[in-house]
Amino acid sequence: MINKIIQLIEKDQVCIKALECVNFLRLPQCYIAAGFVRNLVWDSLHNKKIPTALNDVDVIYYDANESNENAYLKYESQLSSLMPDLNWQVRNQAKMHLRNGDDPYLDVIDAMSYWPEKETAVAIRKLDNHDYECVSAFGFDTLFDLKVSHNPRRTKAVFKDRLTSKQWLDRWPKLIIIS
């Protein structure tokens, strides 16, 4: 399944360039996550010829030693200068537990394990040797099975709100909701 994700990435010049831009930042445990991967898979499984537009490009990294609470603004600015057509959202997952009311996260995978739906907890990065690394907090099976699963670490209300507000069933009608 990881190879399939990489194949999908390699067919999309915007994805390739975005991953190269993020690699340029040289941030620890730095990936593009969430809809960047999820949408690509669901579009492929729905045989969409035109990719679903991304509201934003979620860049996650983990730096427990970062002291500047606004460092993400610098990173977003750098990425915007490289690819201004994308809405970059950069967040240090070592700090996100404060916003979310959780215990401190151990790394990016642990942070993703708190996201409202399991299939969004996927991420990819380009490595210096030109390979890709794709990770997930819950595996890839349900993503490729077109399921959207509630993560019990978040309320069902948050899960249902995201289903409605993001209009996933309208965009990808083959999805199966697992709550």
C-alpha positions in Angstrom: 0.0 0.0 0.0 2.9 2.3 0.7 4.2 1.6 -2.8 0.8 2.6 -4.2 0.9 5.9 -2.4 4.3 6.6 -3.7 3.2 5.7 -7.2 0.3 8.2 -6.9 2.7 10.9 -5.6 5.1 10.3 -8.4 2.4 10.9 -11.0 1.6 14.4 -9.6 4.1 17.1 -10.2 2.5 19.4 -7.6 2.9 16.7 -4.9 6.5 16.0 -5.9 7.4 19.7 -5.7 5.5 20.2 -2.4 7.5 17.3 -0.8 10.8 18.7 -2.2 9.9 22.1 -0.6 9.2 20.6 2.7 12.4 18.6 2.6 14.2 21.9 2.1 13.1 23.1 5.5 15.2 20.4 7.2 12.8 20.1 10.2 12.9 17.0 12.4 10.3 14.3 11.7 8.8 16.6 9.0 6.1 15.2 6.7 3.1 16.4 4.7 0.1 14.8 6.3 -3.7 14.4 6.3 -5.6 15.3 3.1 -2.4 15.5 1.0 -2.2 11.7 1.2 -5.8 10.7 2.0 -7.3 12.7 -0.8 -4.8 11.3 -3.3 -5.8 7.7 -2.4 -9.5 8.3 -2.3 -9.4 10.2 -5.7 -7.5 7.2 -7.2 -10.0 4.7 -5.8 -12.9 6.9 -7.2 -11.1 7.1 -10.6 -11.1 10.9 -10.5 -9.2 12.4 -13.4 -8.8 15.8 -11.7 -7.4 15.8 -8.2 -9.6 17.1 -5.4 -8.4 20.6 -4.4 -6.7 20.8 -1.0 -8.0 23.4 1.4 -4.5 23.4 2.9 -1.3 21.4 2.9 -0.7 20.2 6.4 3.0 20.0 7.3 3.8 18.4 10.6 7.1 18.1 12.4 8.3 17.3 15.9 10.8 19.5 17.7 10.5 19.4 21.5 13.4 21.9 21.8 11.9 24.6 19.6 11.5 27.7 21.8 9.9 30.2 19.4 6.2 29.6 19.5 5.7 31.4 16.2 8.4 29.5 14.3 5.7 27.9 12.2 5.0 31.3 10.6 8.5 31.5 9.3 8.2 28.0 7.8 4.8 28.8 6.2 6.3 31.9 4.7 9.3 30.0 3.3 7.0 27.4 1.8 4.7 30.1 0.4 7.6 31.8 -1.3 8.4 28.5 -3.0 4.8 27.4 -3.9 2.5 30.4 -3.4 -0.5 28.6 -4.8 -0.7 26.3 -1.8 -2.2 27.2 1.5 0.5 25.9 3.8 -0.3 25.0 7.4 2.8 24.1 9.4 2.6 22.8 13.0 5.1 21.5 15.5 3.4 18.4 16.9 5.6 18.7 20.1 3.5 21.7 21.0 0.0 20.7 19.7 -0.9 18.8 22.8 -1.3 22.2 24.6 -3.9 23.3 22.1 -5.7 20.0 22.1 -5.7 19.3 25.9 -3.8 16.1 25.6 -0.7 14.7 27.3 2.5 15.6 25.5 3.0 13.7 22.2 6.1 11.5 21.8 6.6 12.0 18.1 4.6 12.8 14.9 3.0 9.3 14.8 1.9 9.6 18.4 0.4 13.0 17.6 -1.5 11.7 14.6 -2.9 8.9 16.8 -5.1 11.6 18.4 -6.6 12.9 15.1 -10.4 12.6 14.8 -10.5 10.0 12.1 -8.0 7.3 11.6 -7.6 7.6 7.8 -6.4 11.1 8.0 -3.5 10.1 10.3 -1.2 9.4 7.3 1.9 11.3 6.2 4.7 11.3 3.7 8.1 12.9 3.2 10.8 12.9 0.7 14.2 11.7 2.0 17.6 13.0 0.9 18.3 9.9 -1.1 15.2 10.7 -3.2 13.2 7.9 -1.6 9.9 8.5 0.2 8.9 7.6 3.7 5.2 7.1 4.3 3.8 6.6 7.9 0.5 6.1 9.5 -0.7 6.0 13.1 -3.3 3.3 12.3 -2.0 1.6 9.2 -3.2 1.9 5.6 -5.8 -0.8 5.2 -8.9 1.2 6.0 -7.7 4.1 3.9 -7.6 1.8 0.9 -10.8 0.1 1.9 -12.5 3.6 1.6 -13.5 3.6 5.2 -13.7 6.7 7.5 -13.2 5.5 11.1 -13.9 7.5 14.3 -10.8 7.7 16.5 -12.1 7.1 20.1 -9.5 9.5 21.4 -11.8 12.3 20.1 -15.5 12.8 20.5 -18.0 11.4 18.1 -19.4 15.0 17.8 -16.0 16.2 16.4 -15.9 13.2 14.0 -19.4 13.8 12.8 -18.8 17.6 12.4 -15.8 16.9 10.3 -17.7 14.5 8.1 -20.3 17.2 7.5 -18.1 20.2 7.1 -15.6 18.6 4.8 -18.3 17.0 2.7 -16.4 13.8 2.2 -19.4 11.8 1.2 -20.3 14.3 -1.5 -16.7 14.2 -2.9 -16.2 10.4 -2.5 -19.5 8.6 -2.5 -18.0 5.2 -2.1 -16.8 6.0 1.4 -18.0 3.8 4.3 -18.5 5.5 7.7 -17.3 3.5 10.7 -18.3 5.4 13.9 
